[in-house]
């Protein structure tokens, strides 16, 4: 049972078997109304949180004695800032999704004061979002691994995409893929984007369907002038409408389109009255015959793979970036634990209107800005290989180089882009990603081709893994039938193993290993050994 003990002016929740503790949010942080109505309920919730953290194999090292004083001081600083705000607590005992920074933000809609939200954000920093999220019920008991796929080709490129809900309770990602833009003279242009929603999927879903409309609501024709109406086949009687727009015109219209759709969504009744507090990042690429226009608003990311190395990557918009921090502070906000006002982990996003209410400030000067950064690059057809767009559920567990090298290795084994994208999201799941995952892969004519040698080596690796698993399970050892964790651990130290896919490692072959394990494990229905692992590979 979790006990509460007094350490100086702070109460600590202590689990007997851990012998350590974490600070409790004081009843004072809940306000007078919280003490009357439900302070005990929230404190009980945190008690359960600590218990579940223990049962989730949380390492005791997180609660070492030398860290207690730092934790107490940090919580005290957060409370001091929170007391300056006068928000009333509507229901401190309500259920709160704190699986991620965006969900902490959404808790404002349930009446939690910033002091309490700051505590949850502090817990994220102390023990990690995965542990806190599991404890508070923000994750499913088992990940949803069904995938949504698309693929097509045209305009001199091929694309494939995959999206998966994973451990999250709700799927909040969305995407756009358009070959041939719905504007006169732009049939040879293409557009792809990934939207990573938070605190709900409303904004992400709307943007995936309507962002292009807002970008093209004023024509991208020559000089930005209004184009004549196109016929049903995309033709037009006005020759000037077929003149390609200038680079600066395109960049300007993209920025304007983002500001327009953000202002348009503000008028939605549920977003205006606070019933829906969702927001979304957006990362995309607009391709003309001669240029790439990389578009980014938030912490999703796009990379260009050229000449067998990462040639370009968009920059994540994080509150701790100097330029972003300056804007946040100028708008009267603060950056605590790398979050806007201690809760939102991105400094630019569509939606999130709770952070766009500072009077006297324009839309790009608010705590959270909807303005994208647009980067233009001249295409190099003989060198460009592929572009990857992905949400942070992918980038949290793979670097730019790791993901590109992994995709390159998979393209040498299969030309099925859906399959390659599926392998990316599965690998990230097995590497420990607890977020929704979406990836769009756009391949150009110079992309890696299927290699007979690579196919042969991949088949040999699969066969080796299958034989090793069969060998481990051929007879019970001293400790009985090994579980999947033990099998994976043994394989990870196998010095005789053929080379694993670069960037993916053993996690990229988890499905091969698990298939053999489940086939030979007579106890899998009883002991759940085939279930998802808590260990990352």
MARZADREN-453919 format. One line per 2 residues: number of its first residue (from 1); their letters; for each residue x, y, z negated of C-alpha. Coordinates in nm, 2 decimals, decimal comma. Each point is the difference from the previous one (the first is absolute). Layout:
N
NUM> a> X/Y/Z | ...
//
This chain:
537
1> xx> 0,00/0,00/0,00 | 0,12/0,35/0,08
3> xx> 0,06/0,21/-0,31 | 0,03/0,38/-0,02
5> xx> 0,27/0,14/-0,22 | 0,11/0,36/-0,08
7> xx> 0,35/0,11/0,13 | 0,05/0,36/-0,11
9> xx> -0,28/0,20/0,14 | -0,08/-0,27/0,27
11> xx> -0,20/-0,31/-0,02 | 0,15/-0,31/0,17
13> xx> -0,18/-0,30/0,14 | 0,21/-0,30/-0,10
15> xx> -0,04/-0,36/0,11 | 0,14/-0,24/-0,27
17> xx> 0,17/-0,24/0,25 | 0,17/0,29/0,18
19> xx> 0,10/0,17/-0,32 | 0,00/0,33/0,19
21> xx> -0,26/0,26/0,08 | -0,13/0,27/0,23
23> xx> -0,14/0,34/-0,10 | -0,38/0,03/-0,04
25> xx> -0,19/0,31/0,13 | -0,10/0,19/-0,31
27> xx> -0,37/0,05/-0,06 | 0,08/0,37/0,02
29> xx> 0,07/-0,03/0,36 | -0,36/-0,10/0,06
31> xx> -0,15/0,32/-0,14 | -0,27/0,03/-0,26
33> xx> -0,26/-0,15/0,23 | 0,23/-0,30/0,05
35> xx> 0,02/-0,05/-0,37 | -0,37/0,01/-0,03
37> xx> -0,10/-0,21/0,30 | 0,26/-0,25/0,10
39> xx> 0,35/0,06/-0,12 | 0,01/-0,34/-0,16
41> xx> -0,11/-0,16/0,33 | 0,29/0,14/0,19
43> xx> 0,25/-0,09/-0,27 | -0,14/-0,35/0,00
45> xx> 0,05/-0,01/0,38 | 0,36/0,09/-0,05
47> xx> 0,04/-0,27/-0,26 | -0,13/-0,25/0,25
49> xx> 0,24/0,15/0,26 | 0,30/-0,08/-0,22
51> xx> -0,13/-0,35/-0,07 | -0,04/-0,07/0,37
53> xx> 0,34/0,14/0,07 | 0,14/-0,25/-0,23
55> xx> -0,20/-0,29/0,15 | 0,12/0,11/0,35
57> xx> 0,36/-0,08/-0,10 | 0,11/0,36/-0,04
59> xx> 0,36/0,00/-0,10 | 0,06/0,11/-0,37
61> xx> 0,29/0,21/0,14 | -0,25/0,26/0,09
63> xx> -0,06/0,07/-0,36 | 0,35/0,00/-0,14
65> xx> 0,04/0,20/-0,32 | 0,24/0,25/0,15
67> xx> -0,27/0,10/0,25 | -0,27/0,07/-0,26
69> xx> 0,12/0,35/-0,09 | 0,02/0,10/0,37
71> xx> -0,35/-0,14/0,07 | -0,14/0,19/-0,30
73> xx> 0,17/0,33/0,10 | -0,12/-0,04/0,36
75> xx> -0,35/-0,06/-0,10 | 0,01/0,30/-0,23
77> xx> 0,11/0,23/0,28 | -0,28/-0,12/0,22
79> xx> -0,26/0,05/-0,28 | 0,13/0,36/-0,06
81> xx> -0,06/0,08/0,36 | -0,34/-0,17/0,00
83> xx> -0,12/0,20/-0,30 | 0,02/0,31/0,20
85> xx> -0,28/-0,12/0,21 | -0,36/0,01/-0,13
87> xx> -0,16/-0,28/0,19 | -0,27/-0,18/-0,20
89> xx> -0,01/-0,37/-0,03 | -0,32/-0,15/0,14
91> xx> 0,05/-0,37/-0,08 | 0,34/-0,12/-0,14
93> xx> -0,12/-0,36/0,00 | -0,07/-0,02/0,37
95> xx> 0,19/-0,25/0,22 | 0,29/0,16/0,17
97> xx> 0,20/-0,12/0,31 | 0,36/0,09/-0,07
99> xx> 0,16/-0,23/0,25 | 0,17/0,29/0,17
101> xx> 0,04/0,38/-0,01 | -0,29/0,06/0,23
103> xx> -0,23/-0,20/-0,23 | 0,11/0,19/-0,30
105> xx> -0,11/0,31/0,19 | -0,34/-0,16/0,07
107> xx> -0,04/-0,05/-0,38 | -0,06/0,38/-0,02
109> xx> -0,34/-0,07/0,15 | -0,08/-0,22/-0,30
111> xx> 0,07/0,28/-0,24 | 0,34/-0,09/-0,14
113> xx> 0,20/0,29/-0,12 | 0,35/0,06/0,13
115> xx> 0,16/-0,10/-0,33 | -0,15/-0,35/0,04
117> xx> 0,09/-0,01/0,37 | 0,35/0,11/-0,08
119> xx> 0,03/-0,29/-0,24 | -0,10/-0,25/0,27
121> xx> 0,25/0,16/0,24 | 0,26/-0,03/-0,27
123> xx> -0,08/-0,37/-0,04 | 0,06/-0,03/0,37
125> xx> 0,35/0,13/-0,04 | 0,08/-0,21/-0,31
127> xx> -0,12/-0,34/0,12 | -0,08/0,04/0,37
129> xx> -0,32/0,03/0,19 | -0,03/-0,37/0,07
131> xx> 0,00/-0,10/-0,37 | -0,23/0,28/-0,11
133> xx> -0,24/-0,06/0,29 | -0,03/-0,37/-0,08
135> xx> -0,06/0,08/-0,36 | -0,28/0,24/0,07
137> xx> -0,17/-0,21/0,27 | 0,10/0,21/0,30
139> xx> 0,12/-0,31/0,19 | -0,18/-0,31/0,11
141> xx> 0,08/-0,33/-0,16 | 0,12/-0,13/0,34
143> xx> 0,10/0,21/0,30 | -0,23/0,02/0,30
145> xx> 0,22/-0,11/0,29 | -0,26/0,02/0,28
147> xx> 0,14/0,23/0,27 | -0,15/0,24/0,25
149> xx> 0,19/-0,01/0,33 | 0,00/0,18/0,33
151> xx> 0,23/0,00/0,31 | 0,00/0,15/0,34
153> xx> 0,23/0,13/0,27 | 0,00/0,29/0,24
155> xx> 0,18/0,33/0,08 | 0,33/-0,19/0,02
157> xx> -0,02/-0,14/-0,36 | -0,15/-0,28/-0,21
159> xx> -0,13/0,02/-0,35 | -0,11/-0,22/-0,28
161> xx> -0,13/0,07/-0,35 | -0,08/-0,18/-0,32
163> xx> -0,17/0,12/-0,32 | -0,06/-0,20/-0,32
165> xx> -0,18/0,09/-0,33 | 0,25/-0,19/-0,22
167> xx> -0,03/0,03/-0,37 | -0,21/0,32/0,00
169> xx> -0,36/-0,01/-0,10 | -0,10/0,21/0,31
171> xx> 0,15/0,03/0,35 | 0,08/0,37/0,04
173> xx> 0,22/0,00/0,31 | -0,12/0,08/0,35
175> xx> 0,16/0,04/0,34 | -0,04/0,15/0,35
177> xx> 0,13/-0,15/0,33 | -0,09/0,18/0,33
179> xx> 0,15/-0,07/0,34 | -0,09/0,29/0,23
181> xx> -0,12/0,31/-0,18 | -0,36/0,13/0,04
183> xx> 0,11/0,33/0,16 | 0,04/0,11/0,36
185> xx> 0,34/-0,09/0,15 | 0,11/-0,20/-0,30
187> xx> -0,08/-0,35/0,10 | 0,37/-0,09/-0,02
189> xx> 0,02/0,12/-0,36 | -0,04/-0,22/-0,31
191> xx> -0,06/0,04/-0,37 | 0,05/-0,23/-0,30
193> xx> -0,04/0,08/-0,37 | -0,02/-0,17/-0,34
195> xx> -0,21/0,16/-0,29 | 0,07/-0,11/-0,35
197> xx> -0,30/0,10/-0,22 | 0,00/0,04/-0,37
199> xx> -0,29/0,04/-0,25 | -0,22/-0,14/0,26
201> xx> -0,01/-0,07/0,38 | -0,24/0,27/0,11
203> xx> 0,26/0,25/0,12 | 0,23/-0,26/0,17
205> xx> -0,29/-0,16/0,19 | -0,13/0,34/0,12
207> xx> 0,34/0,11/0,12 | 0,06/-0,32/0,19
209> xx> -0,31/0,07/0,20 | 0,00/0,37/0,04
211> xx> 0,35/0,15/-0,03 | 0,06/-0,01/0,37
213> xx> -0,33/0,19/0,06 | 0,12/0,28/-0,22
215> xx> 0,34/0,01/0,17 | -0,16/0,02/0,34
217> xx> -0,30/0,23/-0,10 | 0,20/0,28/0,16
219> xx> 0,17/-0,13/0,32 | 0,36/-0,10/0,03
221> xx> 0,00/0,12/0,36 | 0,25/0,24/0,15
223> xx> 0,08/0,28/-0,25 | -0,27/-0,13/-0,24
225> xx> -0,28/0,14/0,22 | -0,34/-0,16/0,02
227> xx> -0,01/-0,28/0,26 | -0,30/-0,06/0,22
229> xx> -0,23/-0,29/-0,07 | 0,14/-0,33/0,13
231> xx> -0,21/-0,24/0,20 | -0,09/-0,35/-0,11
233> xx> 0,33/-0,14/0,14 | 0,21/0,26/-0,18
235> xx> 0,05/0,21/0,31 | -0,05/0,38/0,01
237> xx> -0,05/0,26/0,27 | 0,22/0,25/-0,16
239> xx> 0,36/-0,05/0,11 | 0,14/0,21/-0,29
241> xx> -0,15/-0,24/-0,25 | 0,25/-0,27/0,13
243> xx> 0,30/0,21/-0,09 | 0,18/-0,17/-0,30
245> xx> -0,02/0,20/-0,32 | 0,33/0,14/-0,14
247> xx> 0,17/-0,17/-0,29 | -0,08/0,29/-0,23
249> xx> -0,37/0,00/0,10 | -0,03/-0,37/-0,08
251> xx> 0,17/0,05/-0,34 | -0,22/0,30/-0,08
253> xx> -0,32/-0,19/0,09 | 0,09/-0,29/-0,21
255> xx> 0,05/0,22/-0,31 | -0,32/0,18/0,08
257> xx> -0,19/-0,33/0,04 | 0,11/-0,11/-0,35
259> xx> -0,11/0,32/-0,16 | -0,33/-0,01/0,18
261> xx> -0,09/-0,35/-0,09 | 0,10/0,07/-0,36
263> xx> -0,23/0,30/-0,02 | -0,28/-0,19/0,18
265> xx> 0,01/-0,28/-0,26 | -0,01/0,25/-0,28
267> xx> -0,36/0,07/0,11 | -0,11/-0,36/-0,06
269> xx> -0,24/0,00/-0,29 | 0,16/-0,29/-0,19
271> xx> 0,34/0,16/0,04 | -0,12/0,35/-0,09
273> xx> -0,19/-0,10/-0,31 | 0,27/-0,23/-0,13
275> xx> -0,18/-0,33/0,05 | 0,29/-0,11/0,22
277> xx> 0,35/0,12/-0,08 | 0,19/-0,21/0,26
279> xx> 0,29/0,11/0,20 | 0,23/-0,15/0,26
281> xx> 0,35/0,03/0,14 | 0,04/-0,01/0,38
283> xx> 0,29/-0,10/0,21 | -0,02/-0,02/0,38
285> xx> 0,16/0,03/0,34 | -0,12/0,18/0,30
287> xx> 0,17/-0,13/0,32 | 0,02/0,20/0,32
289> xx> 0,18/-0,13/0,31 | 0,31/0,20/-0,11
291> xx> -0,02/0,06/-0,38 | -0,07/-0,16/-0,33
293> xx> -0,19/0,22/-0,25 | 0,04/-0,15/-0,35
295> xx> -0,27/0,12/-0,24 | 0,02/-0,04/-0,38
297> xx> -0,21/0,12/-0,29 | 0,08/-0,19/-0,32
299> xx> 0,22/-0,30/-0,08 | -0,09/-0,25/0,27
301> xx> 0,28/-0,02/0,25 | 0,10/-0,03/0,37
303> xx> 0,33/-0,13/0,13 | 0,15/-0,01/0,35
305> xx> 0,23/-0,29/0,09 | 0,23/0,10/0,29
307> xx> 0,32/-0,17/0,12 | -0,03/-0,27/-0,27
309> xx> 0,00/0,24/-0,30 | -0,24/0,23/-0,18
311> xx> 0,02/0,33/0,20 | -0,27/0,20/-0,18
313> xx> -0,22/-0,01/-0,31 | -0,27/0,23/-0,13
315> xx> 0,06/0,16/-0,34 | -0,23/-0,10/-0,29
317> xx> -0,19/0,29/-0,17 | 0,07/-0,05/-0,37
319> xx> -0,06/0,26/-0,27 | 0,36/-0,01/-0,12
321> xx> 0,13/0,12/0,34 | 0,13/0,36/-0,05
323> xx> -0,22/0,15/0,27 | -0,31/-0,18/-0,12
325> xx> 0,07/0,07/-0,37 | 0,03/0,38/0,08
327> xx> -0,34/0,00/0,17 | -0,16/-0,19/-0,29
329> xx> 0,14/0,24/-0,26 | -0,09/0,30/0,20
331> xx> -0,36/-0,13/-0,01 | 0,01/-0,02/-0,37
333> xx> 0,06/-0,37/-0,02 | 0,28/-0,21/-0,14
335> xx> 0,20/-0,32/0,09 | 0,00/-0,25/-0,28
337> xx> 0,15/-0,35/0,04 | 0,02/0,07/0,37
339> xx> -0,37/0,06/0,04 | -0,21/0,31/0,06
341> xx> -0,13/0,11/-0,34 | 0,11/-0,35/-0,13
343> xx> -0,24/-0,20/0,22 | 0,01/0,02/0,38
345> xx> 0,32/-0,15/0,15 | -0,02/0,18/0,33
347> xx> 0,03/0,37/0,07 | -0,17/0,01/0,34
349> xx> -0,32/-0,18/0,08 | -0,34/0,03/0,17
351> xx> -0,29/0,02/-0,25 | 0,10/0,02/-0,37
353> xx> -0,20/0,32/-0,03 | 0,05/0,01/-0,38
355> xx> 0,34/0,12/0,08 | -0,11/0,26/0,26
357> xx> -0,20/0,25/-0,21 | 0,26/0,26/-0,09
359> xx> -0,16/0,34/0,08 | 0,21/0,24/0,21
361> xx> 0,20/-0,28/0,16 | -0,04/-0,12/0,36
363> xx> -0,05/-0,37/0,08 | 0,38/-0,05/0,05
365> xx> 0,08/0,17/-0,33 | -0,21/-0,22/-0,23
367> xx> 0,13/-0,26/-0,25 | -0,05/-0,26/0,28
369> xx> 0,03/0,11/0,36 | -0,17/-0,15/0,30
371> xx> 0,26/0,14/0,24 | 0,20/-0,27/0,18
373> xx> 0,36/0,01/0,10 | 0,03/-0,06/0,38
375> xx> 0,33/-0,11/0,15 | 0,06/-0,01/0,37
377> xx> 0,25/-0,22/0,18 | 0,07/-0,05/0,36
379> xx> -0,06/-0,36/0,11 | 0,29/-0,22/0,12
381> xx> -0,16/-0,28/0,19 | 0,33/-0,20/0,04
383> xx> 0,07/0,01/-0,37 | -0,34/0,02/-0,19
385> xx> -0,10/-0,34/-0,14 | -0,28/0,04/-0,24
387> xx> -0,18/0,23/-0,25 | -0,14/-0,12/-0,33
389> xx> -0,27/0,18/-0,19 | -0,08/-0,13/-0,35
391> xx> -0,15/0,10/-0,34 | 0,20/0,00/-0,32
393> xx> -0,12/-0,35/-0,08 | 0,26/-0,10/0,26
395> xx> 0,27/0,25/-0,08 | -0,01/-0,06/-0,37
397> xx> 0,17/-0,34/0,05 | 0,19/0,04/0,32
399> xx> 0,24/0,28/0,11 | 0,00/0,15/0,35
401> xx> 0,29/-0,22/0,11 | -0,13/-0,32/-0,16
403> xx> -0,34/0,03/0,17 | 0,14/0,09/0,34
405> xx> 0,26/-0,29/-0,01 | -0,28/-0,24/-0,11
407> xx> -0,23/0,11/0,28 | 0,29/-0,03/0,25
409> xx> 0,07/-0,36/-0,12 | -0,37/-0,09/0,03
411> xx> -0,03/0,15/0,35 | 0,28/-0,23/0,10
413> xx> -0,21/-0,30/-0,11 | -0,35/0,11/0,12
415> xx> -0,14/0,25/0,24 | -0,34/-0,01/-0,19
417> xx> -0,01/0,34/-0,16 | -0,29/-0,09/-0,23
419> xx> 0,20/-0,29/-0,13 | 0,31/0,22/-0,06
421> xx> -0,22/0,25/-0,19 | -0,16/-0,27/-0,20
423> xx> 0,35/-0,13/-0,10 | 0,09/0,35/-0,12
425> xx> -0,30/0,04/-0,23 | 0,04/-0,36/-0,13
427> xx> 0,36/0,05/-0,07 | -0,07/0,33/-0,19
429> xx> -0,27/-0,18/-0,20 | 0,26/-0,26/-0,10
431> xx> 0,26/0,26/-0,08 | -0,23/0,14/-0,26
433> xx> -0,22/0,27/0,17 | -0,32/0,05/-0,20
435> xx> -0,15/0,26/0,23 | -0,21/-0,01/0,31
437> xx> 0,22/-0,07/0,30 | -0,03/0,13/0,36
439> xx> 0,25/0,00/0,28 | -0,01/0,11/0,36
441> xx> 0,27/-0,12/0,24 | 0,04/0,18/0,34
443> xx> 0,24/-0,17/0,23 | 0,16/0,15/0,31
445> xx> 0,14/-0,19/0,31 | 0,35/-0,01/-0,16
447> xx> -0,12/-0,17/-0,31 | 0,17/-0,33/-0,11
449> xx> -0,10/-0,30/0,21 | -0,06/-0,36/-0,11
451> xx> 0,33/-0,19/-0,02 | 0,02/-0,37/0,03
453> xx> 0,28/-0,01/-0,24 | -0,19/0,21/-0,26
455> xx> -0,30/-0,23/0,04 | 0,22/-0,31/-0,05
457> xx> 0,16/0,14/-0,31 | -0,33/0,10/-0,15
459> xx> -0,14/-0,35/0,06 | 0,31/-0,15/-0,16
461> xx> -0,04/0,23/-0,30 | -0,36/-0,10/-0,04
463> xx> 0,09/-0,37/0,02 | 0,28/0,04/-0,25
465> xx> -0,23/0,17/-0,25 | -0,27/-0,27/0,04
467> xx> 0,26/-0,27/-0,06 | 0,14/0,17/-0,31
469> xx> -0,35/0,05/-0,15 | -0,08/-0,37/0,07
471> xx> 0,32/-0,10/-0,16 | -0,07/0,21/-0,31
473> xx> -0,35/-0,16/-0,03 | 0,10/-0,35/0,09
475> xx> 0,01/-0,11/-0,37 | -0,09/0,16/-0,33
477> xx> 0,30/0,14/-0,19 | 0,06/0,02/-0,37
479> xx> -0,25/0,28/-0,03 | -0,26/-0,16/0,22
481> xx> -0,13/0,12/0,33 | 0,17/0,33/0,08
483> xx> -0,22/0,31/0,05 | 0,02/0,23/0,30
485> xx> 0,21/0,25/-0,20 | 0,26/-0,26/-0,06
487> xx> 0,00/-0,11/0,36 | 0,05/0,36/0,12
489> xx> 0,27/0,06/-0,26 | 0,20/-0,31/0,11
491> xx> -0,03/0,10/0,36 | 0,12/0,35/-0,07
493> xx> 0,33/-0,14/-0,13 | 0,05/-0,25/0,28
495> xx> 0,34/0,09/0,15 | -0,05/-0,25/0,28
497> xx> -0,31/0,17/0,14 | 0,01/0,13/0,36
499> xx> -0,02/0,37/0,05 | -0,33/0,15/-0,11
501> xx> -0,17/0,27/0,20 | 0,18/0,33/-0,06
503> xx> -0,20/0,24/-0,21 | -0,26/-0,27/-0,09
505> xx> 0,21/-0,25/-0,19 | -0,16/-0,30/-0,17
507> xx> -0,33/0,19/-0,04 | -0,05/-0,01/0,38
509> xx> -0,01/-0,38/-0,02 | -0,22/-0,03/-0,30
511> xx> -0,29/-0,13/0,22 | 0,21/-0,28/0,13
513> xx> 0,11/-0,10/-0,35 | -0,34/0,03/-0,15
515> xx> -0,16/-0,21/0,27 | 0,23/-0,29/-0,08
517> xx> -0,04/0,05/-0,37 | -0,38/0,00/0,01
519> xx> 0,00/-0,31/0,22 | 0,21/-0,20/-0,24
521> xx> -0,11/0,14/-0,33 | -0,26/-0,23/-0,16
523> xx> -0,08/0,24/-0,28 | -0,06/0,32/0,19
525> xx> -0,37/0,00/-0,07 | 0,06/-0,04/-0,37
527> xx> 0,30/0,21/-0,08 | -0,04/0,27/0,26
529> xx> 0,36/-0,04/0,11 | -0,09/0,10/0,35
531> xx> -0,13/0,34/-0,11 | 0,18/0,33/0,05
533> xx> 0,33/0,04/-0,18 | 0,08/0,28/-0,25
535> xx> 0,36/-0,02/0,12 | 0,13/0,19/0,31
537> x> 0,22/-0,17/0,25
//
